[in-house]
Amino acid sequence: TFTIGDGMVVMANPDDKGQATLTADTDGEGFVRIDGQYLAQALKACGGMVDFKLTNALSPILSLNGGNSTGTTFSR
């Protein structure tokens, strides 16, 4: 899961057995569950700095390479 807001992204596994907190540029707040395989694909495809664009927890996620206008949309 990703919890986004207040300049941070908190990543936790579904069983809440571990979590990591990252400092991030955030705009708004939200919560979304992302399959680990989708996340790994996005990070491998983008490399380096990654922007995730989220509308809501049910919409596709757009990952952009460092603010570049081209990216990949991942549907769940």
PDB file of N, H, CA, C and O in Angstrom:
ATOM      1  N   THR A   1       0.831  -1.181   0.000  1.00  0.00           N
ATOM      2  CA  THR A   1       0.000   0.000   0.000  1.00  0.00           C
ATOM      3  C   THR A   1       0.874   1.243   0.000  1.00  0.00           C
ATOM      4  O   THR A   1       1.982   1.234   0.538  1.00  0.00           O
ATOM      5  N   PHE A   2       0.383   2.284  -0.591  1.00  0.00           N
ATOM      6  H   PHE A   2      -0.517   2.291  -1.027  1.00  0.00           H
ATOM      7  CA  PHE A   2       1.011   3.594  -0.561  1.00  0.00           C
ATOM      8  C   PHE A   2       0.069   4.544   0.157  1.00  0.00           C
ATOM      9  O   PHE A   2      -1.106   4.645  -0.197  1.00  0.00           O
ATOM     10  N   THR A   3       0.573   5.231   1.153  1.00  0.00           N
ATOM     11  H   THR A   3       1.527   5.148   1.441  1.00  0.00           H
ATOM     12  CA  THR A   3      -0.138   6.332   1.776  1.00  0.00           C
ATOM     13  C   THR A   3       0.661   7.579   1.435  1.00  0.00           C
ATOM     14  O   THR A   3       1.846   7.668   1.758  1.00  0.00           O
ATOM     15  N   ILE A   4       0.024   8.532   0.790  1.00  0.00           N
ATOM     16  H   ILE A   4      -0.938   8.459   0.527  1.00  0.00           H
ATOM     17  CA  ILE A   4       0.708   9.696   0.244  1.00  0.00           C
ATOM     18  C   ILE A   4       0.170  10.954   0.901  1.00  0.00           C
ATOM     19  O   ILE A   4      -1.043  11.113   1.036  1.00  0.00           O
ATOM     20  N   GLY A   5       1.058  11.850   1.311  1.00  0.00           N
ATOM     21  H   GLY A   5       2.044  11.721   1.201  1.00  0.00           H
ATOM     22  CA  GLY A   5       0.659  13.137   1.845  1.00  0.00           C
ATOM     23  C   GLY A   5       1.697  13.721   2.781  1.00  0.00           C
ATOM     24  O   GLY A   5       2.591  13.019   3.254  1.00  0.00           O
ATOM     25  N   ASP A   6       1.569  15.012   3.043  1.00  0.00           N
ATOM     26  H   ASP A   6       0.843  15.581   2.659  1.00  0.00           H
ATOM     27  CA  ASP A   6       2.449  15.731   3.968  1.00  0.00           C
ATOM     28  C   ASP A   6       3.922  15.551   3.631  1.00  0.00           C
ATOM     29  O   ASP A   6       4.751  15.430   4.533  1.00  0.00           O
ATOM     30  N   GLY A   7       4.259  15.531   2.345  1.00  0.00           N
ATOM     31  H   GLY A   7       3.585  15.628   1.612  1.00  0.00           H
ATOM     32  CA  GLY A   7       5.645  15.423   1.924  1.00  0.00           C
ATOM     33  C   GLY A   7       6.276  14.066   2.135  1.00  0.00           C
ATOM     34  O   GLY A   7       7.501  13.944   2.157  1.00  0.00           O
ATOM     35  N   MET A   8       5.446  13.035   2.292  1.00  0.00           N
ATOM     36  H   MET A   8       4.451  13.134   2.274  1.00  0.00           H
ATOM     37  CA  MET A   8       5.964  11.687   2.513  1.00  0.00           C
ATOM     38  C   MET A   8       5.154  10.656   1.745  1.00  0.00           C
ATOM     39  O   MET A   8       3.986  10.872   1.422  1.00  0.00           O
ATOM     40  N   VAL A   9       5.801   9.529   1.460  1.00  0.00           N
ATOM     41  H   VAL A   9       6.750   9.354   1.723  1.00  0.00           H
ATOM     42  CA  VAL A   9       5.131   8.346   0.934  1.00  0.00           C
ATOM     43  C   VAL A   9       5.467   7.211   1.884  1.00  0.00           C
ATOM     44  O   VAL A   9       6.639   6.914   2.115  1.00  0.00           O
ATOM     45  N   VAL A  10       4.443   6.578   2.433  1.00  0.00           N
ATOM     46  H   VAL A  10       3.491   6.819   2.245  1.00  0.00           H
ATOM     47  CA  VAL A  10       4.641   5.435   3.322  1.00  0.00           C
ATOM     48  C   VAL A  10       4.240   4.192   2.548  1.00  0.00           C
ATOM     49  O   VAL A  10       3.101   4.070   2.096  1.00  0.00           O
ATOM     50  N   MET A  11       5.184   3.270   2.398  1.00  0.00           N
ATOM     51  H   MET A  11       6.109   3.369   2.765  1.00  0.00           H
ATOM     52  CA  MET A  11       4.928   2.012   1.704  1.00  0.00           C
ATOM     53  C   MET A  11       4.879   0.907   2.744  1.00  0.00           C
ATOM     54  O   MET A  11       5.787   0.778   3.565  1.00  0.00           O
ATOM     55  N   ALA A  12       3.821   0.110   2.708  1.00  0.00           N
ATOM     56  H   ALA A  12       3.083   0.215   2.041  1.00  0.00           H
ATOM     57  CA  ALA A  12       3.672  -0.992   3.668  1.00  0.00           C
ATOM     58  C   ALA A  12       3.147  -2.214   2.936  1.00  0.00           C
ATOM     59  O   ALA A  12       2.463  -2.096   1.920  1.00  0.00           O
ATOM     60  N   ASN A  13       3.474  -3.392   3.460  1.00  0.00           N
ATOM     61  H   ASN A  13       4.030  -3.488   4.285  1.00  0.00           H
ATOM     62  CA  ASN A  13       2.942  -4.612   2.856  1.00  0.00           C
ATOM     63  C   ASN A  13       1.527  -4.852   3.377  1.00  0.00           C
ATOM     64  O   ASN A  13       1.154  -4.293   4.409  1.00  0.00           O
ATOM     65  N   PRO A  14       0.729  -5.675   2.682  1.00  0.00           N
ATOM     66  CA  PRO A  14      -0.666  -5.879   3.086  1.00  0.00           C
ATOM     67  C   PRO A  14      -0.842  -6.431   4.497  1.00  0.00           C
ATOM     68  O   PRO A  14      -1.873  -6.201   5.127  1.00  0.00           O
ATOM     69  N   ASP A  15       0.148  -7.151   4.991  1.00  0.00           N
ATOM     70  H   ASP A  15       0.986  -7.338   4.479  1.00  0.00           H
ATOM     71  CA  ASP A  15       0.040  -7.734   6.330  1.00  0.00           C
ATOM     72  C   ASP A  15       0.573  -6.814   7.416  1.00  0.00           C
ATOM     73  O   ASP A  15       0.624  -7.206   8.582  1.00  0.00           O
ATOM     74  N   ASP A  16       0.974  -5.593   7.055  1.00  0.00           N
ATOM     75  H   ASP A  16       0.932  -5.274   6.108  1.00  0.00           H
ATOM     76  CA  ASP A  16       1.526  -4.618   7.997  1.00  0.00           C
ATOM     77  C   ASP A  16       2.697  -5.175   8.792  1.00  0.00           C
ATOM     78  O   ASP A  16       2.870  -4.839   9.963  1.00  0.00           O
ATOM     79  N   LYS A  17       3.503  -6.028   8.159  1.00  0.00           N
ATOM     80  H   LYS A  17       3.363  -6.300   7.207  1.00  0.00           H
ATOM     81  CA  LYS A  17       4.668  -6.585   8.840  1.00  0.00           C
ATOM     82  C   LYS A  17       5.902  -5.721   8.640  1.00  0.00           C
ATOM     83  O   LYS A  17       6.939  -5.978   9.252  1.00  0.00           O
ATOM     84  N   GLY A  18       5.811  -4.726   7.815  1.00  0.00           N
ATOM     85  H   GLY A  18       4.968  -4.518   7.318  1.00  0.00           H
ATOM     86  CA  GLY A  18       6.941  -3.843   7.580  1.00  0.00           C
ATOM     87  C   GLY A  18       6.498  -2.634   6.794  1.00  0.00           C
ATOM     88  O   GLY A  18       5.500  -2.675   6.074  1.00  0.00           O
ATOM     89  N   GLN A  19       7.250  -1.550   6.938  1.00  0.00           N
ATOM     90  H   GLN A  19       8.060  -1.517   7.523  1.00  0.00           H
ATOM     91  CA  GLN A  19       6.936  -0.365   6.160  1.00  0.00           C
ATOM     92  C   GLN A  19       8.182   0.485   5.996  1.00  0.00           C
ATOM     93  O   GLN A  19       9.139   0.369   6.762  1.00  0.00           O
ATOM     94  N   ALA A  20       8.156   1.339   4.987  1.00  0.00           N
ATOM     95  H   ALA A  20       7.379   1.433   4.365  1.00  0.00           H
ATOM     96  CA  ALA A  20       9.239   2.282   4.730  1.00  0.00           C
ATOM     97  C   ALA A  20       8.610   3.639   4.471  1.00  0.00           C
ATOM     98  O   ALA A  20       7.562   3.739   3.834  1.00  0.00           O
ATOM     99  N   THR A  21       9.251   4.671   4.964  1.00  0.00           N
ATOM    100  H   THR A  21      10.102   4.590   5.482  1.00  0.00           H
ATOM    101  CA  THR A  21       8.778   6.030   4.762  1.00  0.00           C
ATOM    102  C   THR A  21       9.817   6.786   3.946  1.00  0.00           C
ATOM    103  O   THR A  21      11.001   6.791   4.283  1.00  0.00           O
ATOM    104  N   LEU A  22       9.364   7.427   2.871  1.00  0.00           N
ATOM    105  H   LEU A  22       8.402   7.423   2.598  1.00  0.00           H
ATOM    106  CA  LEU A  22      10.239   8.195   1.997  1.00  0.00           C
ATOM    107  C   LEU A  22       9.802   9.647   1.979  1.00  0.00           C
ATOM    108  O   LEU A  22       8.606   9.938   1.969  1.00  0.00           O
ATOM    109  N   THR A  23      10.759  10.554   1.974  1.00  0.00           N
ATOM    110  H   THR A  23      11.730  10.317   1.982  1.00  0.00           H
ATOM    111  CA  THR A  23      10.453  11.956   1.756  1.00  0.00           C
ATOM    112  C   THR A  23      10.170  12.131   0.271  1.00  0.00           C
ATOM    113  O   THR A  23      10.911  11.618  -0.568  1.00  0.00           O
ATOM    114  N   ALA A  24       9.099  12.854  -0.060  1.00  0.00           N
ATOM    115  H   ALA A  24       8.497  13.271   0.621  1.00  0.00           H
ATOM    116  CA  ALA A  24       8.712  12.998  -1.464  1.00  0.00           C
ATOM    117  C   ALA A  24       7.994  14.318  -1.674  1.00  0.00           C
ATOM    118  O   ALA A  24       7.396  14.866  -0.748  1.00  0.00           O
ATOM    119  N   ASP A  25       8.057  14.825  -2.895  1.00  0.00           N
ATOM    120  H   ASP A  25       8.543  14.380  -3.647  1.00  0.00           H
ATOM    121  CA  ASP A  25       7.240  15.973  -3.270  1.00  0.00           C
ATOM    122  C   ASP A  25       5.843  15.439  -3.528  1.00  0.00           C
ATOM    123  O   ASP A  25       5.640  14.651  -4.451  1.00  0.00           O
ATOM    124  N   THR A  26       4.880  15.861  -2.722  1.00  0.00           N
ATOM    125  H   THR A  26       5.045  16.502  -1.972  1.00  0.00           H
ATOM    126  CA  THR A  26       3.510  15.371  -2.878  1.00  0.00           C
ATOM    127  C   THR A  26       2.567  16.536  -3.118  1.00  0.00           C
ATOM    128  O   THR A  26       2.817  17.656  -2.671  1.00  0.00           O
ATOM    129  N   ASP A  27       1.496  16.266  -3.820  1.00  0.00           N
ATOM    130  H   ASP A  27       1.293  15.357  -4.183  1.00  0.00           H
ATOM    131  CA  ASP A  27       0.444  17.240  -4.056  1.00  0.00           C
ATOM    132  C   ASP A  27      -0.860  16.546  -3.722  1.00  0.00           C
ATOM    133  O   ASP A  27      -1.357  15.744  -4.513  1.00  0.00           O
ATOM    134  N   GLY A  28      -1.419  16.843  -2.564  1.00  0.00           N
ATOM    135  H   GLY A  28      -1.016  17.494  -1.921  1.00  0.00           H
ATOM    136  CA  GLY A  28      -2.627  16.180  -2.105  1.00  0.00           C
ATOM    137  C   GLY A  28      -2.305  14.982  -1.240  1.00  0.00           C
ATOM    138  O   GLY A  28      -1.148  14.718  -0.912  1.00  0.00           O
ATOM    139  N   GLU A  29      -3.353  14.263  -0.879  1.00  0.00           N
ATOM    140  H   GLU A  29      -4.293  14.477  -1.146  1.00  0.00           H
ATOM    141  CA  GLU A  29      -3.215  13.089  -0.026  1.00  0.00           C
ATOM    142  C   GLU A  29      -3.970  11.930  -0.647  1.00  0.00           C
ATOM    143  O   GLU A  29      -4.905  12.135  -1.420  1.00  0.00           O
ATOM    144  N   GLY A  30      -3.569  10.717  -0.314  1.00  0.00           N
ATOM    145  H   GLY A  30      -2.808  10.550   0.314  1.00  0.00           H
ATOM    146  CA  GLY A  30      -4.275   9.565  -0.838  1.00  0.00           C
ATOM    147  C   GLY A  30      -3.734   8.268  -0.300  1.00  0.00           C
ATOM    148  O   GLY A  30      -2.705   8.218   0.374  1.00  0.00           O
ATOM    149  N   PHE A  31      -4.458   7.223  -0.620  1.00  0.00           N
ATOM    150  H   PHE A  31      -5.293   7.263  -1.168  1.00  0.00           H
ATOM    151  CA  PHE A  31      -4.103   5.867  -0.221  1.00  0.00           C
ATOM    152  C   PHE A  31      -4.430   4.967  -1.395  1.00  0.00           C
ATOM    153  O   PHE A  31      -5.522   5.043  -1.956  1.00  0.00           O
ATOM    154  N   VAL A  32      -3.487   4.115  -1.767  1.00  0.00           N
ATOM    155  H   VAL A  32      -2.599   4.054  -1.311  1.00  0.00           H
ATOM    156  CA  VAL A  32      -3.732   3.202  -2.880  1.00  0.00           C
ATOM    157  C   VAL A  32      -2.945   1.924  -2.645  1.00  0.00           C
ATOM    158  O   VAL A  32      -1.840   1.952  -2.104  1.00  0.00           O
ATOM    159  N   ARG A  33      -3.520   0.814  -3.052  1.00  0.00           N
ATOM    160  H   ARG A  33      -4.418   0.790  -3.491  1.00  0.00           H
ATOM    161  CA  ARG A  33      -2.834  -0.479  -2.961  1.00  0.00           C
ATOM    162  C   ARG A  33      -2.320  -0.812  -4.357  1.00  0.00           C
ATOM    163  O   ARG A  33      -3.084  -0.825  -5.322  1.00  0.00           O
ATOM    164  N   ILE A  34      -1.018  -1.083  -4.456  1.00  0.00           N
ATOM    165  H   ILE A  34      -0.397  -1.073  -3.672  1.00  0.00           H
ATOM    166  CA  ILE A  34      -0.387  -1.385  -5.737  1.00  0.00           C
ATOM    167  C   ILE A  34       0.250  -2.763  -5.652  1.00  0.00           C
ATOM    168  O   ILE A  34       0.990  -3.055  -4.712  1.00  0.00           O
ATOM    169  N   ASP A  35      -0.037  -3.605  -6.631  1.00  0.00           N
ATOM    170  H   ASP A  35      -0.638  -3.367  -7.394  1.00  0.00           H
ATOM    171  CA  ASP A  35       0.584  -4.925  -6.708  1.00  0.00           C
ATOM    172  C   ASP A  35       2.091  -4.749  -6.886  1.00  0.00           C
ATOM    173  O   ASP A  35       2.529  -3.918  -7.682  1.00  0.00           O
ATOM    174  N   GLY A  36       2.872  -5.513  -6.162  1.00  0.00           N
ATOM    175  H   GLY A  36       2.516  -6.188  -5.515  1.00  0.00           H
ATOM    176  CA  GLY A  36       4.324  -5.411  -6.212  1.00  0.00           C
ATOM    177  C   GLY A  36       4.902  -5.615  -7.600  1.00  0.00           C
ATOM    178  O   GLY A  36       5.909  -4.998  -7.944  1.00  0.00           O
ATOM    179  N   GLN A  37       4.275  -6.482  -8.413  1.00  0.00           N
ATOM    180  H   GLN A  37       3.456  -6.983  -8.133  1.00  0.00           H
ATOM    181  CA  GLN A  37       4.763  -6.705  -9.778  1.00  0.00           C
ATOM    182  C   GLN A  37       4.573  -5.459 -10.635  1.00  0.00           C
ATOM    183  O   GLN A  37       5.445  -5.112 -11.431  1.00  0.00           O
ATOM    184  N   TYR A  38       3.431  -4.784 -10.476  1.00  0.00           N
ATOM    185  H   TYR A  38       2.722  -5.066  -9.829  1.00  0.00           H
ATOM    186  CA  TYR A  38       3.208  -3.537 -11.207  1.00  0.00           C
ATOM    187  C   TYR A  38       4.237  -2.491 -10.802  1.00  0.00           C
ATOM    188  O   TYR A  38       4.794  -1.805 -11.659  1.00  0.00           O
ATOM    189  N   LEU A  39       4.490  -2.366  -9.517  1.00  0.00           N
ATOM    190  H   LEU A  39       4.037  -2.923  -8.822  1.00  0.00           H
ATOM    191  CA  LEU A  39       5.459  -1.385  -9.037  1.00  0.00           C
ATOM    192  C   LEU A  39       6.850  -1.691  -9.582  1.00  0.00           C
ATOM    193  O   LEU A  39       7.549  -0.783 -10.033  1.00  0.00           O
ATOM    194  N   ALA A  40       7.255  -2.941  -9.548  1.00  0.00           N
ATOM    195  H   ALA A  40       6.688  -3.678  -9.182  1.00  0.00           H
ATOM    196  CA  ALA A  40       8.574  -3.323 -10.067  1.00  0.00           C
ATOM    197  C   ALA A  40       8.684  -3.004 -11.558  1.00  0.00           C
ATOM    198  O   ALA A  40       9.724  -2.522 -12.007  1.00  0.00           O
ATOM    199  N   GLN A  41       7.624  -3.266 -12.334  1.00  0.00           N
ATOM    200  H   GLN A  41       6.780  -3.658 -11.969  1.00  0.00           H
ATOM    201  CA  GLN A  41       7.629  -2.957 -13.764  1.00  0.00           C
ATOM    202  C   GLN A  41       7.791  -1.457 -13.992  1.00  0.00           C
ATOM    203  O   GLN A  41       8.562  -1.035 -14.853  1.00  0.00           O
ATOM    204  N   ALA A  42       7.068  -0.662 -13.224  1.00  0.00           N
ATOM    205  H   ALA A  42       6.442  -1.005 -12.524  1.00  0.00           H
ATOM    206  CA  ALA A  42       7.133   0.794 -13.383  1.00  0.00           C
ATOM    207  C   ALA A  42       8.523   1.318 -13.070  1.00  0.00           C
ATOM    208  O   ALA A  42       9.058   2.141 -13.813  1.00  0.00           O
ATOM    209  N   LEU A  43       9.108   0.855 -11.985  1.00  0.00           N
ATOM    210  H   LEU A  43       8.673   0.187 -11.381  1.00  0.00           H
ATOM    211  CA  LEU A  43      10.431   1.335 -11.597  1.00  0.00           C
ATOM    212  C   LEU A  43      11.502   0.898 -12.590  1.00  0.00           C
ATOM    213  O   LEU A  43      12.417   1.663 -12.891  1.00  0.00           O
ATOM    214  N   LYS A  44      11.395  -0.328 -13.102  1.00  0.00           N
ATOM    215  H   LYS A  44      10.651  -0.950 -12.859  1.00  0.00           H
ATOM    216  CA  LYS A  44      12.358  -0.801 -14.102  1.00  0.00           C
ATOM    217  C   LYS A  44      12.222  -0.013 -15.403  1.00  0.00           C
ATOM    218  O   LYS A  44      13.225   0.332 -16.028  1.00  0.00           O
ATOM    219  N   ALA A  45      10.988   0.273 -15.811  1.00  0.00           N
ATOM    220  H   ALA A  45      10.173  -0.007 -15.303  1.00  0.00           H
ATOM    221  CA  ALA A  45      10.751   0.984 -17.063  1.00  0.00           C
ATOM    222  C   ALA A  45      11.218   2.431 -16.993  1.00  0.00           C
ATOM    223  O   ALA A  45      11.722   2.970 -17.978  1.00  0.00           O
ATOM    224  N   CYS A  46      11.056   3.059 -15.844  1.00  0.00           N
ATOM    225  H   CYS A  46      10.647   2.622 -15.043  1.00  0.00           H
ATOM    226  CA  CYS A  46      11.382   4.476 -15.716  1.00  0.00           C
ATOM    227  C   CYS A  46      12.828   4.722 -15.318  1.00  0.00           C
ATOM    228  O   CYS A  46      13.453   5.662 -15.809  1.00  0.00           O
ATOM    229  N   GLY A  47      13.371   3.882 -14.429  1.00  0.00           N
ATOM    230  H   GLY A  47      12.864   3.118 -14.030  1.00  0.00           H
ATOM    231  CA  GLY A  47      14.715   4.151 -13.917  1.00  0.00           C
ATOM    232  C   GLY A  47      14.732   5.489 -13.187  1.00  0.00           C
ATOM    233  O   GLY A  47      13.745   6.221 -13.252  1.00  0.00           O
ATOM    234  N   GLY A  48      15.787   5.827 -12.513  1.00  0.00           N
ATOM    235  H   GLY A  48      16.589   5.232 -12.461  1.00  0.00           H
ATOM    236  CA  GLY A  48      15.953   7.146 -11.893  1.00  0.00           C
ATOM    237  C   GLY A  48      14.731   7.679 -11.171  1.00  0.00           C
ATOM    238  O   GLY A  48      14.023   6.937 -10.490  1.00  0.00           O
ATOM    239  N   MET A  49      14.492   8.972 -11.328  1.00  0.00           N
ATOM    240  H   MET A  49      15.068   9.574 -11.881  1.00  0.00           H
ATOM    241  CA  MET A  49      13.394   9.673 -10.671  1.00  0.00           C
ATOM    242  C   MET A  49      12.070   9.262 -11.309  1.00  0.00           C
ATOM    243  O   MET A  49      11.974   9.174 -12.533  1.00  0.00           O
ATOM    244  N   VAL A  50      11.050   9.012 -10.489  1.00  0.00           N
ATOM    245  H   VAL A  50      11.128   9.083  -9.495  1.00  0.00           H
ATOM    246  CA  VAL A  50       9.749   8.559 -10.985  1.00  0.00           C
ATOM    247  C   VAL A  50       8.646   9.425 -10.401  1.00  0.00           C
ATOM    248  O   VAL A  50       8.633   9.699  -9.201  1.00  0.00           O
ATOM    249  N   ASP A  51       7.724   9.855 -11.246  1.00  0.00           N
ATOM    250  H   ASP A  51       7.735   9.633 -12.221  1.00  0.00           H
ATOM    251  CA  ASP A  51       6.513  10.549 -10.814  1.00  0.00           C
ATOM    252  C   ASP A  51       5.353   9.587 -10.962  1.00  0.00           C
ATOM    253  O   ASP A  51       5.192   8.971 -12.016  1.00  0.00           O
ATOM    254  N   PHE A  52       4.532   9.445  -9.912  1.00  0.00           N
ATOM    255  H   PHE A  52       4.663   9.945  -9.056  1.00  0.00           H
ATOM    256  CA  PHE A  52       3.306   8.658  -9.995  1.00  0.00           C
ATOM    257  C   PHE A  52       2.131   9.621  -9.965  1.00  0.00           C
ATOM    258  O   PHE A  52       2.028  10.456  -9.066  1.00  0.00           O
ATOM    259  N   LYS A  53       1.255   9.506 -10.939  1.00  0.00           N
ATOM    260  H   LYS A  53       1.339   8.829 -11.670  1.00  0.00           H
ATOM    261  CA  LYS A  53       0.056  10.336 -11.014  1.00  0.00           C
ATOM    262  C   LYS A  53      -1.139   9.478 -10.634  1.00  0.00           C
ATOM    263  O   LYS A  53      -1.435   8.485 -11.300  1.00  0.00           O
ATOM    264  N   LEU A  54      -1.823   9.859  -9.567  1.00  0.00           N
ATOM    265  H   LEU A  54      -1.583  10.665  -9.026  1.00  0.00           H
ATOM    266  CA  LEU A  54      -2.983   9.118  -9.076  1.00  0.00           C
ATOM    267  C   LEU A  54      -4.197  10.031  -9.074  1.00  0.00           C
ATOM    268  O   LEU A  54      -4.105  11.185  -8.656  1.00  0.00           O
ATOM    269  N   THR A  55      -5.330   9.526  -9.536  1.00  0.00           N
ATOM    270  H   THR A  55      -5.404   8.588  -9.876  1.00  0.00           H
ATOM    271  CA  THR A  55      -6.584  10.261  -9.453  1.00  0.00           C
ATOM    272  C   THR A  55      -7.356   9.823  -8.224  1.00  0.00           C
ATOM    273  O   THR A  55      -7.779  10.648  -7.414  1.00  0.00           O
ATOM    274  N   ASN A  56      -7.537   8.520  -8.093  1.00  0.00           N
ATOM    275  H   ASN A  56      -7.194   7.850  -8.751  1.00  0.00           H
ATOM    276  CA  ASN A  56      -8.172   7.943  -6.909  1.00  0.00           C
ATOM    277  C   ASN A  56      -7.753   6.479  -6.825  1.00  0.00           C
ATOM    278  O   ASN A  56      -7.048   5.977  -7.700  1.00  0.00           O
ATOM    279  N   ALA A  57      -8.185   5.809  -5.780  1.00  0.00           N
ATOM    280  H   ALA A  57      -8.758   6.217  -5.069  1.00  0.00           H
ATOM    281  CA  ALA A  57      -7.741   4.433  -5.530  1.00  0.00           C
ATOM    282  C   ALA A  57      -8.224   3.435  -6.584  1.00  0.00           C
ATOM    283  O   ALA A  57      -7.675   2.337  -6.676  1.00  0.00           O
ATOM    284  N   LEU A  58      -9.232   3.789  -7.377  1.00  0.00           N
ATOM    285  H   LEU A  58      -9.678   4.681  -7.301  1.00  0.00           H
ATOM    286  CA  LEU A  58      -9.783   2.861  -8.361  1.00  0.00           C
ATOM    287  C   LEU A  58      -9.323   3.137  -9.787  1.00  0.00           C
ATOM    288  O   LEU A  58      -9.581   2.329 -10.680  1.00  0.00           O
ATOM    289  N   SER A  59      -8.649   4.255 -10.020  1.00  0.00           N
ATOM    290  H   SER A  59      -8.439   4.911  -9.295  1.00  0.00           H
ATOM    291  CA  SER A  59      -8.223   4.637 -11.363  1.00  0.00           C
ATOM    292  C   SER A  59      -6.843   4.084 -11.687  1.00  0.00           C
ATOM    293  O   SER A  59      -6.083   3.741 -10.782  1.00  0.00           O
ATOM    294  N   PRO A  60      -6.510   3.991 -12.992  1.00  0.00           N
ATOM    295  CA  PRO A  60      -5.157   3.564 -13.365  1.00  0.00           C
ATOM    296  C   PRO A  60      -4.109   4.527 -12.813  1.00  0.00           C
ATOM    297  O   PRO A  60      -4.407   5.684 -12.513  1.00  0.00           O
ATOM    298  N   ILE A  61      -2.880   4.033 -12.684  1.00  0.00           N
ATOM    299  H   ILE A  61      -2.638   3.093 -12.928  1.00  0.00           H
ATOM    300  CA  ILE A  61      -1.762   4.825 -12.191  1.00  0.00           C
ATOM    301  C   ILE A  61      -0.883   5.160 -13.381  1.00  0.00           C
ATOM    302  O   ILE A  61      -0.588   4.287 -14.197  1.00  0.00           O
ATOM    303  N   LEU A  62      -0.461   6.410 -13.493  1.00  0.00           N
ATOM    304  H   LEU A  62      -0.700   7.120 -12.831  1.00  0.00           H
ATOM    305  CA  LEU A  62       0.450   6.821 -14.551  1.00  0.00           C
ATOM    306  C   LEU A  62       1.815   7.059 -13.927  1.00  0.00           C
ATOM    307  O   LEU A  62       1.942   7.864 -13.003  1.00  0.00           O
ATOM    308  N   SER A  63       2.835   6.371 -14.419  1.00  0.00           N
ATOM    309  H   SER A  63       2.731   5.717 -15.169  1.00  0.00           H
ATOM    310  CA  SER A  63       4.198   6.589 -13.930  1.00  0.00           C
ATOM    311  C   SER A  63       4.976   7.325 -15.008  1.00  0.00           C
ATOM    312  O   SER A  63       4.979   6.925 -16.172  1.00  0.00           O
ATOM    313  N   LEU A  64       5.631   8.400 -14.606  1.00  0.00           N
ATOM    314  H   LEU A  64       5.628   8.724 -13.660  1.00  0.00           H
ATOM    315  CA  LEU A  64       6.382   9.223 -15.539  1.00  0.00           C
ATOM    316  C   LEU A  64       7.848   9.226 -15.152  1.00  0.00           C
ATOM    317  O   LEU A  64       8.188   9.189 -13.970  1.00  0.00           O
ATOM    318  N   ASN A  65       8.704   9.270 -16.138  1.00  0.00           N
ATOM    319  H   ASN A  65       8.428   9.300 -17.099  1.00  0.00           H
ATOM    320  CA  ASN A  65      10.141   9.278 -15.908  1.00  0.00           C
ATOM    321  C   ASN A  65      10.604  10.701 -15.644  1.00  0.00           C
ATOM    322  O   ASN A  65      10.791  11.477 -16.581  1.00  0.00           O
ATOM    323  N   GLY A  66      10.792  11.054 -14.365  1.00  0.00           N
ATOM    324  H   GLY A  66      10.640  10.424 -13.603  1.00  0.00           H
ATOM    325  CA  GLY A  66      11.348  12.350 -13.995  1.00  0.00           C
ATOM    326  C   GLY A  66      10.586  13.544 -14.520  1.00  0.00           C
ATOM    327  O   GLY A  66      11.205  14.531 -14.918  1.00  0.00           O
ATOM    328  N   GLY A  67       9.264  13.493 -14.536  1.00  0.00           N
ATOM    329  H   GLY A  67       8.761  12.692 -14.213  1.00  0.00           H
ATOM    330  CA  GLY A  67       8.459  14.607 -15.006  1.00  0.00           C
ATOM    331  C   GLY A  67       8.294  14.650 -16.515  1.00  0.00           C
ATOM    332  O   GLY A  67       7.625  15.543 -17.035  1.00  0.00           O
ATOM    333  N   ASN A  68       8.887  13.706 -17.224  1.00  0.00           N
ATOM    334  H   ASN A  68       9.430  12.981 -16.802  1.00  0.00           H
ATOM    335  CA  ASN A  68       8.746  13.618 -18.665  1.00  0.00           C
ATOM    336  C   ASN A  68       7.273  13.388 -18.996  1.00  0.00           C
ATOM    337  O   ASN A  68       6.566  12.723 -18.239  1.00  0.00           O
ATOM    338  N   SER A  69       6.807  13.928 -20.111  1.00  0.00           N
ATOM    339  H   SER A  69       7.381  14.469 -20.726  1.00  0.00           H
ATOM    340  CA  SER A  69       5.393  13.781 -20.455  1.00  0.00           C
ATOM    341  C   SER A  69       5.050  12.392 -20.982  1.00  0.00           C
ATOM    342  O   SER A  69       3.871  12.076 -21.140  1.00  0.00           O
ATOM    343  N   THR A  70       6.046  11.558 -21.256  1.00  0.00           N
ATOM    344  H   THR A  70       7.004  11.815 -21.128  1.00  0.00           H
ATOM    345  CA  THR A  70       5.755  10.193 -21.685  1.00  0.00           C
ATOM    346  C   THR A  70       5.857   9.267 -20.493  1.00  0.00           C
ATOM    347  O   THR A  70       6.698   9.466 -19.617  1.00  0.00           O
ATOM    348  N   GLY A  71       5.027   8.281 -20.454  1.00  0.00           N
ATOM    349  H   GLY A  71       4.343   8.119 -21.165  1.00  0.00           H
ATOM    350  CA  GLY A  71       5.042   7.371 -19.315  1.00  0.00           C
ATOM    351  C   GLY A  71       4.284   6.103 -19.619  1.00  0.00           C
ATOM    352  O   GLY A  71       3.977   5.805 -20.773  1.00  0.00           O
ATOM    353  N   THR A  72       3.987   5.363 -18.577  1.00  0.00           N
ATOM    354  H   THR A  72       4.237   5.606 -17.639  1.00  0.00           H
ATOM    355  CA  THR A  72       3.292   4.091 -18.684  1.00  0.00           C
ATOM    356  C   THR A  72       2.088   4.114 -17.767  1.00  0.00           C
ATOM    357  O   THR A  72       2.196   4.533 -16.615  1.00  0.00           O
ATOM    358  N   THR A  73       0.943   3.673 -18.258  1.00  0.00           N
ATOM    359  H   THR A  73       0.855   3.332 -19.194  1.00  0.00           H
ATOM    360  CA  THR A  73      -0.251   3.580 -17.432  1.00  0.00           C
ATOM    361  C   THR A  73      -0.425   2.141 -16.995  1.00  0.00           C
ATOM    362  O   THR A  73      -0.378   1.224 -17.815  1.00  0.00           O
ATOM    363  N   PHE A  74      -0.626   1.945 -15.704  1.00  0.00           N
ATOM    364  H   PHE A  74      -0.665   2.690 -15.038  1.00  0.00           H
ATOM    365  CA  PHE A  74      -0.823   0.616 -15.134  1.00  0.00           C
ATOM    366  C   PHE A  74      -2.243   0.530 -14.606  1.00  0.00           C
ATOM    367  O   PHE A  74      -2.639   1.324 -13.753  1.00  0.00           O
ATOM    368  N   SER A  75      -3.006  -0.420 -15.103  1.00  0.00           N
ATOM    369  H   SER A  75      -2.685  -1.064 -15.796  1.00  0.00           H
ATOM    370  CA  SER A  75      -4.352  -0.669 -14.587  1.00  0.00           C
ATOM    371  C   SER A  75      -4.302  -1.866 -13.668  1.00  0.00           C
ATOM    372  O   SER A  75      -3.498  -2.779 -13.860  1.00  0.00           O
ATOM    373  N   ARG A  76      -5.160  -1.859 -12.676  1.00  0.00           N
ATOM    374  H   ARG A  76      -5.812  -1.117 -12.520  1.00  0.00           H
ATOM    375  CA  ARG A  76      -5.218  -2.991 -11.750  1.00  0.00           C
ATOM    376  C   ARG A  76      -6.345  -3.894 -12.141  1.00  0.00           C
ATOM    377  O   ARG A  76      -6.573  -4.914 -11.490  1.00  0.00           O
TER     378      ARG A  76
END
